[in-house]
C-alpha cells in the first residue's frame, strides 16, 4: 500500500536534495541559510512523526526565524539561457506540452479508476488520499519520460526545482504555518468568542440584516483565519443554524452552500490565504506581494454581494 | 468569557497591514494567542508544532516543481508564448476569460489539481497573457507586466474557488454536510452542490467581464 508516510518521504528526499545542492552552491552568499531551511523541511517530512509535538514546534520556530529575518538568499543553479530556451522551444514544438499533461492525466485517470472500478477495493492507497498518490506517480512518470526523451544532466530536475523553490522562498512554508496558527486559534477558543459576539449585535426580527451579518461575517472571519473551512463551523453554529435556519425557516442547503461561497470571497482578499495569494506573487516575481489580492478585490466584493442576495432570496423562497 | 485571545487576531491584522514579514507575524500571533488563552509556553509550541506536522500534505504538492522547472529549461514558457502569437485575435483579456471558463469547468468535474499557480499559471497562462499584450503593444512596462501576471493568478483562484463546490466529492461540501448534520439537518452532497451553481455563474460573469474589460484598460495604459 502507498501510505502517506511514503508520499511525505518522497517530498522529504526532494527537499533534502535541495538542501545539499544549496550547501554546495558557491554562487549564493547565503547558501548555509538556504541549506538549513530546506534541510529542516526535509527533516519535518522525513521524520516529523518521530520528533514529538514540542520538537516539531521548535522546528517551526527555526523555520520562522530563518525565513522571518530574511536570511534566505537565491541559489544560482546552472540552467539554460533565454536564447537556448527559445531554440529548444522551436526544435521541440508543441510536443513540449505533452510531458506537462502527464501529471494531471495520471491524477485524473488514477482517481477515477480507484473510484469507479474494483481497483479501489484492493487497498493500494490510503482512503481519500489517492489523488496525492497519483500526483506523485505522475511526477515520477513525467520525470522518466523527460530523462528518456531529452536526456538532461542527472541532477537537472533537482537543480531546476531548486531554482523554483528559491524564487518562492519562505512563502512556500507559510500555508502550513497558517494552518498551524488556525489550530492555536481553535485551542484558544477564538471561534466561540466570535460566534457569541456576532449573535449579540444582530437586531431581533430582521432577516436581511441577519443574512448580511452571516455573509459578511463569513467573509471577514475567513480573511482573519485565511480559510473558509475555519470560518464556516463558527458562523454556521453562531448565526446560520440558530437564526437563519431555525428561527427564520431558511433552507439549510442554501444557507450552508452559499454561506461557504461567501467565505470563499473572503479568501480572495486576504494575505492569510498565503498559498493562493502570496505564493503566486512570489512564483511570478511580482514586485508587490499583495498584487494578486489587488487584482481580486474587484471580483470578490461584487461576488460577495451576489452571494448575500442569493442567500436572502433563495433560502427564504416560498 | 476570556476575550484576550482576540488580541492575536489584532496582531495578525496589524502585522499584515504594516507589511511585516508574515513568518514573524504568524509565529508571534500564535505564541501571543496561546499564552493569553492561558496555555503555557511549552503547550503553545507543542500545539503549533503538532498542527504543522499534521498539515504536511500541503508540502507534497511541491513535488511538481522539478518537472515544471525541467520543462522551463527546455523552453515551455517560450513555447506557450509562441502558441499565442500564432493565434488570430488572441488578446490578454480573452485568453484569461477563456482560462477562467476552463478552470471553472474542470474544477466543477473534480479536476482541481490539473491546474494551479505552479502547474499552469507560471509556466503557461502568465506567459501567454504577456505574449498577447506584447504582440499588440510591443515591449511592456514592468508595472504593466506585473498587472497582467497578477490578473492571471487571480483568474486561476476565482475559477478554482467558484468551480470546485459544484463537484460533490470536495472537502468543503463534506464540511458543510458534517457541520449541518451535527444540528440534525441531513443533506445529500448533491443538494448542496446545486446551490453552488448560481454563484459559479455570477463569478463567471463578473470576473469574465472584468477580463474582457481589462483589454480596454491595457489599450489605454499602453498607448
Interface residues (C-beta under 8 A of the other chain):
Chain A: X4 X7 X8 X10 X11 X14 X15 X41 X44 X45 X48 X49 X51 X52 X53 X54 X55 X56 X57 X58 X59 X60 X61 X63 X64 X67 X68 X69 X70 X79 X80 X82 X84 X85 X86 X87 X88 X89 X90 X92 X93 X94 X96 X97 X99 X100 X103 X104 X107 X108 X111 X129 X131 X132 X135 X136 X139 X142 X143 X146 X150 X152 X156 X157 X158 X159 X160 X161 X162 X163 X164 X165 X170 X171 X172 X173 X174 X175 X176 X177 X178 X179 X180 X181 X182 X183 X184 X185 X187 X188 X189 X190 X192 X193 X196 X224 X228 X229 X232 X233 X236 X237 X241 X245 X252 X253 X254 X256 X257 X258 X259 X260 X261 X264 X267 X268 X271 X272 X274 X275 X276 X277 X278 X279 X280 X281 X283 X284 X285 X286 X287 X288 X289 X291 X292 X294 X295 X296 X298 X299 X302 X303 X306 X307 X310 X314
Chain B: X1 X2 X3 X5 X6 X8 X9 X12 X13 X16 X19 X21 X22 X23 X24 X26 X27 X29 X30 X33 X34 X36 X37 X39 X42 X44 X45 X46 X47 X48 X49 X50 X51 X52 X53 X54 X55 X56 X57 X58 X59 X60 X61 X62 X63 X64 X65 X66 X67 X68 X69 X70 X71 X72 X73 X74 X75 X76 X77 X78 X79 X82 X83 X110 X111 X113 X114 X115 X117 X118 X119 X121 X122 X123 X124 X126 X142 X143 X146 X147 X149 X150 X151 X152 X153 X154 X156 X157 X158 X161 X162 X165 X171 X172 X173 X175 X176 X177 X179 X180 X183 X185 X187 X191 X192 X193 X194 X195 X196 X198 X199 X202 X203 X206 X207 X210
